[in-house]
Amino acid sequence: MAEYESDITRFIRELKQKKPDLERKQREGRALLWDKQLDFDELARWQASQVPQQPYVYQTKTK
């Protein structure tokens, strides 16, 4: 008797067979957007430069 294979597992296996460079492209995309080294000095400067938002943003300033 053959071992059970779900539709999702079969789909992923077939997709990887059709596109052998898929995993490499996924890793490149992740590195582009997520795998970044943080510059904590730059982050602190960015946080310090934030302007507080007024309670109702669509209200014109009265002063």
N, C-alpha and C positions, 0 to 999 in steps of 0.2 A: 504494500500500500504506500502511495506517495505521501510525503510529508505536506501538511497544510501550509499554504502561502497566501497571505491576505492580498486583496486587490491593491492596496497601497504599496506593499512590499514589492509586488510584481511590477507596478508602475514605476517605482523608483529604480529597480534593477534594469528595466528596459530603457528608461530614460538615460541612465548612466552608460548603457551599451551604445545608445544612439549618439550621445554627446560625451565622449570620454574626457574632455577638458572641463566639464561642468564643475567638478570640485575645485579645480585650480582657479576658475573664475569666481567661485563663491569666496574662496580665501582672499583673492585680490580685492573683491568688493568689500569684504569685512575689514581688511587692512586700510582701505581708502576711507571708510567712515567711522570705524569703531576702535581699532587698535592704535590708539594715539597715546603719546607720552604727554602728560599734562605739565604745563609750565605754571607752577603755583604763584610765582610773582606776577605773571600776566593775568592770571585768574583773580588775584587780589586787587590789582589795578582796575580790572573790569568791574568787579563788584563794588569798589569804592566810587566808581564814576557813575553809578546808576542814579537816576533822578527819581525821587519818590513820586508815585502817581497820585493825582488828586482823587478824592473819594468818588466823585461822579465825573467820568472822563469827558462827557459831552457838554458839561456846564462850562460856560466861559468864566474866566476869572473876573471877580468883581473888584479887585484891588489893582 
